[in-house]
């Protein structure tokens, strides 16, 4: 049980930190990329439109999550982390596209939408797992631990990224976030196997 709770807290801390940093840095990343080809006014228009559509993507992500979570249960965490990895991959691919600007916008926007679409769903899943595997007396403590680890993870990642950005461009951050999201897939696979073992006890 202790190892399961550890992986629940670790998985959420890593995922939330990636989402938080990914959301903020990816918006700046797109803005920086678009400024090479567009005026400031047009960049503002594009970014505002993308952020608005991302709110819809977030809502749709929650609706889809609610429909498939009951069917596939714990495997949903792996699907969400794969989607997160795809998000950063699309942002990186979009950055290197120079054929047509509209393709760049569409591909990078899809990546940004995926970040928002997975955010709430993963938080709901982790809290649901944490509550289901703990006693009533422990539930409040676990939720507090999850929240504290989220903030610590975000703080550490934010400090590291600040230092990196003093010397390197935003594309480096996107590659790091892609690497972290791939690591998160393996963390969630381990979590799923731990939960399966717990069910079979």
N, C-alpha and C positions, 0 to 999 in steps of 0.2 A: 504493500500500500504506500509506503514512504517513497519508493522509487517512482511509482505512478504519479504521485503528487509532485515530485521533483520535476518530472518530464512535462507535466501540465503547466507548471509555473515557468519552466525554462522555455517551452515552446511558445507560450503566450508572450513572454518578455522579448524574445527574439522577433517574433512576428509583428508585434505592436511597434517595436522600435523601427523595423524595416518599413512598415506602413507609414508611420509618422514622418520619418526622415525622407522616405520615398515620395510622399505627397508634397512636402515642402520643396525638396530639391528638384523634383521632376518638373514642377511648374516653372521654376527658375531656369531649368535646363531647356525647356521648350522656348521660353521667352528669349533666352540668350541665342538659341539657334535661329529663331525667326527674325531676330534683329539684323542678322547678316544680309537678309534679303528684303525686308520690309521696313517701312517707316515706323516710328514709335506709335503713332495713332493706329495703324493697321495691326501691329503686334498686340496692343491693348484690346482691340476688337476681337482678335482671334483667341487670346487667352481668356477673356471674359466669356466668350461663347463656349469654349472648351470646359471651363469651370462650371458653367450653368448646366451643360449636358452631363457632366460628371455627377452632378447631384441626382439626376434622373437615373444614371447608371447605378448609383449607390442604392436607390430605392428598388430598382429592378433586381439587383443582386440579393437584397433581403427577401424579395418575393420568391425568387428562384430557389434560394437556400431553404426557405420554409417548405417548399414542395419536395425537394430531393433529400433533405436531411432525414426524414422519417424512413425513407427507402434504403439509403446506403449507410446511415448511422456514422460510425467513426471514420469511415473512408472519406468523408466529406473534408476532413482536415487536410488530407493529402491532395485532394482536388483543388482546394483553396490555395495551398502553397504552390502547386504547379501553375495555377493561374497567376499568382504573384510573380513567379519567375518569368512567365510569359510577358508580363507587363513590362519588366525592365529590359527584356530581350527586344520587345517591340520599340521601346524608347531608344535603345542603342542602335538598332537597325535603321530606324527613322532618321537618326542623326547623320548617318552616313549616306543617305539617299540624296543624290543631287540631280536626278533625272528630271523630275517634275515636282514643284513645290507642293502641290496638292497631295501627292502621295506621301510626302514627308509629314504633312499635317495630319492626314488620316491615320497613318501608322503610329505616330507618336501619341495622338489623341486616344487611340484604342488602348495603348499601354497605360495611359493615365486613367482611363475609365476603369480598367481592370483593377488598379490599385484601390480605387474607391469602392468598387463592387464587392471586394473581398473583405473590406475593413470590418464592418459591423457583424457580418456573418461569422467570422472567426472568433470574435469576442464573445458572441452568444454561445457558440459551440464550446469554447473553453470553460466558460462559467457554468454551463450546463453539465459538462463532464466533472468539474470540480465539486459541484453540489451533489451529483449522483454517487460519487465514490467516497464521500465523507459523511461522518455522523452529524447530527443536527448541532451538537455543541462545537464542532470544528469548522462548520461552514463559514461563519463570519471571519474567523482567523485566516482561512484559506483565501477568501475573496480579498481581504486586506493585503495578504502576502502577494497575491497576483497583481494588485494595483501598485504596490511598492516596487516590485520587480519591473513592472512596465516603465515606471518613471526612472528607475536606476538605469535600465537598458537604454532608454531614450537619451538620458543625460550623457552616458558614456559614448554612445554613437555620435551624438551631437558634438561633443568635445573633439572626438577623433576627426570628424568631417571638417570641423572648423580649422584644425591644424593642416589637414590635407589641402583644403582650398586656398591656404596661404601660398602654396607652391604649385598646385596642379589645377587643371580645369574641371568643370562639372562632370565631364564624361567619365573621369576616374571614379567619381562617387557612384555613378550609375553601374559601372562594372563591379564595384564593391557590393552594392545592393543586390545585384544579380547573383554574385557569389554567395552572399548571406542567405538569399532566398532558396538557393539550391541546397545549402546546408540545412535550412529549415525543413525541406522535404524529408531529409533523412531523420531529423529529430522527430517529425510527425509519424514517420513509419515506425520508429522505435516506440513512440507513445501508443500507436494503434496495437502493436504486438503486446505491449504491457497491459493494455485494457482487455485484450482478448484472453491473456493469461488469467487476469483477474476474474473474468466471467466464467472461466472453466474451473475455478477453484471451488 
